[in-house]
Amino acid sequence: MTHGAAIGGGFAISPFVGLTTLVGIVIHEIPHEMGDFAILLRSGFDRWQATKAQLLTGLGGVLGASLALYYSKEIHSKYTTFFFLFSQM
């Protein structure tokens, strides 16, 4: 969820910040998700169950991005920057 919030907060600041945040997180997450998938397979999940589990946990990122974009419109822009920086921790 925090990765999604970082991406949403980045796009709320500017398209450039959003894209650079997105690229950084994607580069970080691809090997991470592959490792999680392998762990699920080794722990007894079949491929379909592991895929569903990965997609379900990925929805947390969509939720985080949605919340960040929603609240960036509701809150003054200086708080959007704070929200983006806080989500990077």
RAURGI-V119222 format. One record per run of one state. SS is the DSSP state (alpha for helix, beta for strand, coil for the rest). FROM is the first residue (numbers start at 0). TO is the last residue. If there is no record, write none. Layout:
# RAURGI-V119222
SS FROM TO
SS FROM TO
This chain:
# RAURGI-V119222
coil 0 0
alpha 1 12
coil 13 13
alpha 14 41
coil 42 45
alpha 46 73
coil 74 75
alpha 76 86
coil 87 88
